[in-house]
Amino acid sequence: MQHEQSREHAIGSWRGGAYLMGHGVTGRRARYIGFMTRHITILYFAWLRERTGTGEEAFALPESVGTVGALVDLLRSRGPGYEQAFAIPRLVRAAVNQEFASPETLIAPGDEVAFFPPVTGG
């Protein structure tokens, strides 16, 4: 019963345009709901997580955002932490569905988009 209430609360929140995270909806289930509702899952790693204040969020994907670059532009406008995280684009790498991505890479509902700093090997 509690599981169903949690699910209803999450779906009700989606209808209001709120995030699914924080409503008991995470991981594969969030991506499934995201596919049905124009949501994507965004992951932030290392200092991007620190600056944005979150490691993972379900995000309502506007119709006007169809590429990683457009998503970065939108995220940058969300506040000082996001602006700081994405201030120098060459210091941020992206992956879509666990595949390296460029700013021109297309994104769609249900996708998982990860942002992380460049990694060097030794």
C-alpha positions as CSV (number, residue, x, y, z in Angstrom):
1,M,0.0,0.0,0.0
2,Q,2.8,2.5,0.9
3,H,4.5,1.6,-2.4
4,E,1.4,2.5,-4.3
5,Q,1.0,5.8,-2.4
6,S,4.6,6.7,-3.2
7,R,4.0,5.9,-6.8
8,E,0.9,8.0,-7.0
9,H,2.7,10.9,-5.2
10,A,5.5,10.8,-7.7
11,I,3.2,10.7,-10.7
12,G,1.1,13.4,-9.2
13,S,4.2,15.5,-8.7
14,W,5.2,14.9,-12.3
15,R,1.9,16.3,-13.5
16,G,2.7,19.4,-11.6
17,G,6.1,19.7,-13.2
18,A,8.1,18.8,-10.1
19,Y,11.0,16.5,-9.9
20,L,10.5,12.8,-9.3
21,M,13.5,12.6,-7.0
22,G,12.7,13.0,-3.4
23,H,9.4,11.1,-4.0
24,G,10.8,7.6,-3.7
25,V,11.3,7.3,-7.4
26,T,14.9,6.6,-8.5
27,G,17.0,4.5,-10.8
28,R,15.4,2.4,-13.5
29,R,11.9,3.2,-12.3
30,A,12.5,6.9,-12.7
31,R,13.9,6.4,-16.2
32,Y,10.8,4.3,-17.1
33,I,8.5,7.1,-15.8
34,G,10.8,9.6,-17.5
35,F,10.3,7.9,-20.9
36,M,6.6,8.2,-20.5
37,T,6.6,11.8,-19.3
38,R,9.4,13.8,-21.0
39,H,11.7,13.4,-18.0
40,I,15.4,12.6,-18.2
41,T,17.7,11.5,-15.4
42,I,20.7,13.8,-14.8
43,L,23.8,12.6,-12.9
44,Y,26.4,14.9,-11.6
45,F,29.9,13.7,-10.5
46,A,32.8,15.2,-8.5
47,W,32.9,19.0,-8.2
48,L,29.8,19.3,-10.4
49,R,27.8,17.4,-7.7
50,E,29.2,19.8,-5.1
51,R,28.4,22.9,-7.1
52,T,24.9,21.9,-8.1
53,G,24.1,20.4,-4.7
54,T,22.8,17.1,-6.0
55,G,24.2,13.9,-7.4
56,E,21.1,12.8,-9.3
57,E,17.8,14.3,-10.4
58,A,14.9,13.6,-12.6
59,F,14.4,16.6,-14.8
60,A,11.4,17.7,-16.9
61,L,12.8,18.0,-20.4
62,P,11.3,21.0,-22.2
63,E,10.2,20.5,-25.9
64,S,12.8,23.1,-26.9
65,V,15.8,21.2,-25.4
66,G,17.0,18.4,-27.8
67,T,20.8,18.3,-27.4
68,V,23.3,18.1,-24.6
69,G,24.5,21.7,-25.4
70,A,20.9,23.1,-25.1
71,L,20.5,21.2,-21.8
72,V,23.7,22.7,-20.5
73,D,22.5,26.2,-21.4
74,L,19.2,25.6,-19.6
75,L,20.9,24.1,-16.5
76,R,23.3,27.1,-16.4
77,S,20.3,29.4,-16.0
78,R,19.0,27.5,-12.9
79,G,21.0,29.4,-10.4
80,P,24.5,30.3,-9.1
81,G,25.6,26.7,-8.4
82,Y,24.6,25.5,-11.8
83,E,26.1,28.6,-13.5
84,Q,29.4,28.0,-11.6
85,A,29.4,24.2,-12.5
86,F,28.9,24.9,-16.2
87,A,30.9,28.2,-16.5
88,I,33.8,26.6,-18.4
89,P,32.3,24.1,-20.9
90,R,35.7,22.5,-21.8
91,L,36.0,21.4,-18.1
92,V,32.8,19.4,-18.3
93,R,32.3,16.1,-20.1
94,A,29.0,14.4,-20.8
95,A,27.6,11.0,-21.4
96,V,24.2,10.0,-22.7
97,N,23.0,6.5,-21.7
98,Q,26.6,5.8,-20.7
99,E,28.1,6.8,-24.1
100,F,30.4,9.8,-24.3
101,A,28.5,12.7,-25.8
102,S,29.3,16.1,-27.5
103,P,27.2,19.2,-27.2
104,E,25.5,18.2,-30.4
105,T,24.4,14.8,-29.1
106,L,20.6,14.4,-29.2
107,I,18.7,13.7,-26.0
108,A,15.2,12.3,-25.6
109,P,12.8,11.5,-22.8
110,G,13.9,8.6,-20.7
111,D,17.6,9.2,-21.4
112,E,20.3,9.3,-18.6
113,V,22.6,12.3,-19.0
114,A,25.8,12.3,-16.9
115,F,28.1,15.3,-16.3
116,F,31.6,14.8,-15.0
117,P,35.1,16.4,-15.1
118,P,37.7,15.2,-17.6
119,V,39.6,12.2,-16.4
120,T,43.3,11.7,-17.1
121,G,45.2,8.5,-16.8
122,G,48.7,8.1,-15.4
